[in-house]
Amino acid sequence: MEQNLYTKNFTKQNLNNNHGEYYLEYKDNNITIIYLNENSYSTYLKKMYNLDVTKNPDEAFLVIKNNNLNCKIIENKYLDRYSNKNSLKTGSTNIELYNLDLNAGNTKFEIELAYCINNYVDYKLNSDNPEYINIKKILNRLNINTFNGENENYNTCIFNWVLS
C-alpha cells in the first residue's frame, strides 16, 4: 500500500524520530489524507488529538475535509480452510471500539471499517454457503466493505474508497 501512495503524491512525515514512526500525508486544496500503519496509529492520534486508543488497526486513513474528520480503517482478514471464520463476525464490536477511542473528548470522527480479504475469503463470501451468505448480509448491513488484497486492482479500490 505505502509504495502505491508515494505514486499519488503522498509524502513521508516523521512522527517520532526515536522510534522511526512516521505517517504519509497528502494535501490538496480542500482535503488532507493521512495514512497510518499499525505502528504509527496510536502515536499520531495521541500527538495530534490527545487521544489514548486501545485498539490499533492494520491500516487507517484519516480524511480531513471541510473540518470533517473521517477515519477509514482497514483490518486484514486473511483466512484459509483451517482459520476461524469468527473473525469476520467482529465488525460491530470493532466499530464500537474505534468509536469509543476516536470520539472521546472534543473529537468527532466518522468511522468506516473495511476488511482486506484474500481469494479464499472472497470465494466463500460469494459462494452459496448459507453461513457466508448471512455473514455477507451482516457486513453489508454494517457498511463494512471487503477488498480482495490479492486482486490486482486492490490499491485502486482502496484509494477510491478513501476518497468516497
FENTADA-V363880 format. One record per residue. N is the residue number from 1. RES is the residue in three letters. D_FIRST is the distance of its C-alpha to the first C-alpha in Angstrom with 2 decimals. Layout:
# FENTADA-V363880
n/res/d_first
N/RES/D_FIRST
N/RES/D_FIRST
This chain:
# FENTADA-V363880
n/res/d_first
1/MET/0.00
2/GLU/3.80
3/GLN/5.62
4/ASN/5.29
5/LEU/6.43
6/TYR/9.11
7/THR/10.41
8/LYS/11.02
9/ASN/13.15
10/PHE/11.42
11/THR/13.41
12/LYS/13.36
13/GLN/16.19
14/ASN/18.01
15/LEU/18.91
16/ASN/21.15
17/ASN/22.17
18/ASN/24.11
19/HIS/21.22
20/GLY/18.43
21/GLU/16.58
22/TYR/14.59
23/TYR/12.59
24/LEU/10.96
25/GLU/13.38
26/TYR/14.19
27/LYS/17.89
28/ASP/19.90
29/ASN/23.51
30/ASN/23.27
31/ILE/19.77
32/THR/17.65
33/ILE/14.11
34/ILE/13.04
35/TYR/9.68
36/LEU/10.84
37/ASN/9.89
38/GLU/12.82
39/ASN/14.71
40/SER/14.90
41/TYR/15.47
42/SER/19.19
43/THR/20.00
44/TYR/18.67
45/LEU/20.56
46/LYS/23.62
47/LYS/23.70
48/MET/23.13
49/TYR/24.77
50/ASN/26.86
51/LEU/25.43
52/ASP/25.72
53/VAL/23.24
54/THR/24.00
55/LYS/20.80
56/ASN/17.26
57/PRO/14.44
58/ASP/11.45
59/GLU/9.36
60/ALA/11.14
61/PHE/11.51
62/LEU/15.03
63/VAL/16.46
64/ILE/19.81
65/LYS/22.00
66/ASN/25.81
67/ASN/26.05
68/ASN/24.31
69/LEU/21.69
70/ASN/19.17
71/CYS/16.79
72/LYS/14.26
73/ILE/13.49
74/ILE/11.38
75/GLU/13.22
76/ASN/12.71
77/LYS/15.92
78/TYR/16.09
79/LEU/19.81
80/ASP/22.36
81/ARG/26.04
82/TYR/26.90
83/SER/24.51
84/ASN/25.80
85/LYS/24.82
86/ASN/25.95
87/SER/22.49
88/LEU/21.86
89/LYS/24.91
90/THR/23.86
91/GLY/22.31
92/SER/25.30
93/THR/25.82
94/ASN/22.26
95/ILE/22.41
96/GLU/25.74
97/LEU/24.60
98/TYR/21.84
99/ASN/24.57
100/LEU/26.99
101/ASP/24.68
102/LEU/23.45
103/ASN/26.72
104/ALA/29.04
105/GLY/31.27
106/ASN/30.78
107/THR/27.17
108/LYS/26.53
109/PHE/22.98
110/GLU/22.42
111/ILE/20.24
112/GLU/18.16
113/LEU/16.76
114/ALA/14.59
115/TYR/14.29
116/CYS/11.63
117/ILE/14.27
118/ASN/15.12
119/ASN/17.76
120/TYR/20.55
121/VAL/19.97
122/ASP/19.40
123/TYR/22.68
124/LYS/24.47
125/LEU/23.52
126/ASN/24.85
127/SER/27.87
128/ASP/31.38
129/ASN/31.28
130/PRO/32.91
131/GLU/30.99
132/TYR/27.56
133/ILE/29.02
134/ASN/29.92
135/ILE/26.60
136/LYS/24.95
137/LYS/27.69
138/ILE/27.03
139/LEU/23.27
140/ASN/24.28
141/ARG/27.02
142/LEU/24.75
143/ASN/22.28
144/ILE/19.47
145/ASN/17.10
146/THR/15.75
147/PHE/12.80
148/ASN/12.96
149/GLY/9.90
150/GLU/12.17
151/ASN/12.76
152/GLU/12.00
153/ASN/11.50
154/TYR/8.97
155/ASN/6.42
156/THR/9.84
157/CYS/11.32
158/ILE/9.07
159/PHE/9.59
160/ASN/13.20
161/TRP/13.64
162/VAL/12.65
163/LEU/15.19
164/SER/17.77
